[in-house]
Amino acid sequence: MPLNLKGRSLLTLKDYTQEEIGYLLELSRDLKAKKRMGIKGDLLVGKNIVLLFEKTSTRTRCAFEVAAFDEGANVTFLTNSQMGKKESVEDTAKVLGRFYDGIEFRGFKQETVELLARHSGVPVWNGLTDMYHPTQILADFLTIMENVPKPLREVKLVYAGDARNNVANSLMIGAAKMGMDFVAVAPKQLYPDADLIKEMQELAETNGGKVTVTDDIESGVKDADVIYTDVWVSMGEEDQFEERIKLLGPYQVNMEMLKKTGNDNVIFLHCLPAFHDLETETGMEVFQKFKIKEMEVTDEVFRSRHSKVFDEAENRMHTIKAVMCATLSL
């Protein structure tokens, strides 16, 4: 049943109920089906949207732009604003709110996107901050729904790697909201924030799910339906490669890990970009310095039948479209 999300921002999935997340996922499926059938959308006709970027992007920018254009909106891509330099975030928000119907922010501080939402007077969508990446998780869950033949509440989702980054935080929140069995498998030094773990464990329990954090790979991945990972070093942490390689080497997603699940149909997800070969400048630099050809995932897994990473990447567009339509028009 449709829910009224008009005028709402999406800063973190903490602010959305299980029913609201489920509605956005169902709307995403509907909009995806219409696009596949060539049905032109008009839900955002006359709307103006600004994409405010501090960090580089492929999927987030392209997903927002194509989704907006599909539904008839106009888009401004803004990377050279005065925000934080000659103008405060508050003042920038008040200006942009006069020009635009919605604001997307991709940057460093969660505080920034919250200030934009507080002062702009229009819906603000978090395209990634240091703490959360909510639009990514909607795409992840849509991909799981399409590839795992059971409802989300029966899915075991395992995140392997740096479990205190924005993607891991948001996966844990989303899984707790939807009553899933979520496991973060990571070295103890890279566990999520203890307060967040406790909060999400309590939330998961009320929703019939479970949140577990462990450094034991074998028990953590057993019976997994989904194995998920992300880069070992996030943007802005490039000086930490040596330490992360030592810590996270044992948590690399490889065929041995997939076999430990005991599930021949386990799927692999990654928010991308992924360092699975030497076809990138960063990958080659790491190889020359540390002599490793693959990092968080092996090329074998990345290219295998288990990998749904490009379905997942496409679903960024459909889920972001659902968020914009639900908060601006429906």
Solvent accessible surface area in square Angstrom, and as a share of the most:
residue,aa,sasa,rsa
1,M,202,0.90
2,P,103,0.65
3,L,56,0.28
4,N,126,0.64
5,L,1,0.01
6,K,119,0.50
7,G,51,0.49
8,R,73,0.27
9,S,28,0.18
10,L,0,0.00
11,L,24,0.12
12,T,12,0.07
13,L,3,0.01
14,K,64,0.27
15,D,81,0.42
16,Y,2,0.01
17,T,65,0.38
18,Q,64,0.28
19,E,113,0.51
20,E,25,0.11
21,I,0,0.00
22,G,22,0.21
23,Y,30,0.11
24,L,2,0.01
25,L,2,0.01
26,E,87,0.39
27,L,19,0.10
28,S,1,0.00
29,R,100,0.37
30,D,65,0.34
31,L,8,0.04
32,K,21,0.09
33,A,46,0.35
34,K,77,0.33
35,K,75,0.32
36,R,156,0.57
37,M,133,0.59
38,G,65,0.63
39,I,92,0.47
40,K,165,0.70
41,G,18,0.18
42,D,100,0.52
43,L,57,0.29
44,L,0,0.00
45,V,97,0.56
46,G,57,0.55
47,K,52,0.22
48,N,52,0.27
49,I,1,0.00
50,V,0,0.00
51,L,0,0.00
52,L,4,0.02
53,F,11,0.05
54,E,81,0.36
55,K,21,0.09
56,T,111,0.64
57,S,36,0.23
58,T,83,0.48
59,R,54,0.20
60,T,2,0.01
61,R,84,0.31
62,C,70,0.42
63,A,7,0.05
64,F,1,0.00
65,E,32,0.14
66,V,60,0.35
67,A,0,0.00
68,A,0,0.00
69,F,106,0.44
70,D,35,0.18
71,E,7,0.03
72,G,29,0.28
73,A,5,0.04
74,N,87,0.44
75,V,33,0.19
76,T,51,0.30
77,F,68,0.28
78,L,39,0.19
79,T,78,0.46
80,N,123,0.63
81,S,23,0.15
82,Q,86,0.38
83,M,17,0.08
84,G,63,0.61
85,K,151,0.64
86,K,173,0.73
87,E,61,0.27
88,S,57,0.36
89,V,27,0.15
90,E,63,0.28
91,D,69,0.36
92,T,6,0.04
93,A,0,0.00
94,K,95,0.40
95,V,62,0.36
96,L,13,0.06
97,G,17,0.16
98,R,212,0.77
99,F,138,0.58
100,Y,35,0.13
101,D,48,0.25
102,G,0,0.00
103,I,0,0.00
104,E,0,0.00
105,F,0,0.00
106,R,21,0.08
107,G,0,0.00
108,F,100,0.42
109,K,120,0.51
110,Q,8,0.04
111,E,106,0.48
112,T,13,0.07
113,V,0,0.00
114,E,65,0.29
115,L,38,0.19
116,L,0,0.00
117,A,26,0.20
118,R,158,0.58
119,H,49,0.22
120,S,10,0.07
121,G,75,0.72
122,V,26,0.15
123,P,11,0.07
124,V,0,0.00
125,W,0,0.00
126,N,0,0.00
127,G,0,0.00
128,L,15,0.07
129,T,0,0.00
130,D,78,0.41
131,M,84,0.37
132,Y,14,0.05
133,H,7,0.03
134,P,0,0.00
135,T,0,0.00
136,Q,3,0.01
137,I,0,0.00
138,L,1,0.01
139,A,0,0.00
140,D,0,0.00
141,F,0,0.00
142,L,0,0.00
143,T,0,0.00
144,I,1,0.00
145,M,43,0.19
146,E,73,0.33
147,N,45,0.23
148,V,10,0.06
149,P,136,0.86
150,K,77,0.33
151,P,57,0.36
152,L,18,0.09
153,R,160,0.58
154,E,97,0.44
155,V,0,0.00
156,K,29,0.12
157,L,0,0.00
158,V,0,0.00
159,Y,0,0.00
160,A,0,0.00
161,G,0,0.00
162,D,0,0.00
163,A,0,0.00
164,R,77,0.28
165,N,8,0.04
166,N,18,0.09
167,V,2,0.01
168,A,2,0.01
169,N,17,0.09
170,S,2,0.01
171,L,0,0.00
172,M,0,0.00
173,I,1,0.00
174,G,0,0.00
175,A,0,0.00
176,A,0,0.00
177,K,23,0.10
178,M,21,0.09
179,G,2,0.01
180,M,0,0.00
181,D,37,0.19
182,F,1,0.00
183,V,7,0.04
184,A,1,0.00
185,V,0,0.00
186,A,0,0.00
187,P,10,0.06
188,K,132,0.56
189,Q,126,0.56
190,L,10,0.05
191,Y,60,0.23
192,P,9,0.06
193,D,86,0.44
194,A,77,0.59
195,D,108,0.56
196,L,16,0.08
197,I,23,0.12
198,K,124,0.52
199,E,77,0.34
200,M,2,0.01
201,Q,73,0.33
202,E,93,0.41
203,L,48,0.24
204,A,0,0.00
205,E,134,0.60
206,T,108,0.63
207,N,49,0.25
208,G,67,0.64
209,G,17,0.16
210,K,113,0.48
211,V,8,0.05
212,T,49,0.28
213,V,29,0.17
214,T,24,0.14
215,D,54,0.28
216,D,68,0.35
217,I,35,0.18
218,E,112,0.50
219,S,67,0.43
220,G,3,0.03
221,V,0,0.00
222,K,114,0.48
223,D,88,0.45
224,A,0,0.00
225,D,14,0.07
226,V,0,0.00
227,I,0,0.00
228,Y,0,0.00
229,T,1,0.00
230,D,9,0.05
231,V,21,0.12
232,W,6,0.02
233,V,12,0.07
234,S,30,0.19
235,M,78,0.35
236,G,64,0.62
237,E,38,0.17
238,E,98,0.44
239,D,130,0.68
240,Q,59,0.26
241,F,26,0.11
242,E,93,0.42
243,E,97,0.43
244,R,6,0.02
245,I,27,0.14
246,K,148,0.63
247,L,31,0.16
248,L,0,0.00
249,G,33,0.32
250,P,87,0.55
251,Y,18,0.07
252,Q,33,0.14
253,V,0,0.00
254,N,41,0.21
255,M,41,0.18
256,E,107,0.48
257,M,5,0.02
258,L,5,0.03
259,K,155,0.66
260,K,70,0.30
261,T,1,0.00
262,G,73,0.71
263,N,38,0.20
264,D,102,0.53
265,N,112,0.57
266,V,1,0.01
267,I,7,0.03
268,F,0,0.00
269,L,0,0.00
270,H,1,0.00
271,C,13,0.08
272,L,20,0.10
273,P,83,0.52
274,A,12,0.09
275,F,32,0.13
276,H,19,0.09
277,D,29,0.15
278,L,43,0.21
279,E,147,0.66
280,T,61,0.35
281,E,146,0.66
282,T,46,0.27
283,G,3,0.03
284,M,71,0.32
285,E,108,0.48
286,V,6,0.04
287,F,54,0.23
288,Q,112,0.50
289,K,150,0.64
290,F,48,0.20
291,K,142,0.60
292,I,46,0.23
293,K,125,0.53
294,E,53,0.24
295,M,6,0.02
296,E,0,0.00
297,V,0,0.00
298,T,16,0.09
299,D,39,0.20
300,E,110,0.49
301,V,0,0.00
302,F,15,0.06
303,R,161,0.59
304,S,25,0.16
305,R,144,0.53
306,H,18,0.08
307,S,20,0.13
308,K,50,0.21
309,V,2,0.01
310,F,135,0.56
311,D,64,0.33
312,E,1,0.01
313,A,23,0.18
314,E,58,0.26
315,N,0,0.00
316,R,6,0.02
317,M,28,0.13
318,H,1,0.00
319,T,1,0.01
320,I,0,0.00
321,K,4,0.02
322,A,0,0.00
323,V,1,0.00
324,M,0,0.00
325,C,0,0.00
326,A,1,0.01
327,T,1,0.01
328,L,10,0.05
329,S,33,0.21
330,L,76,0.38
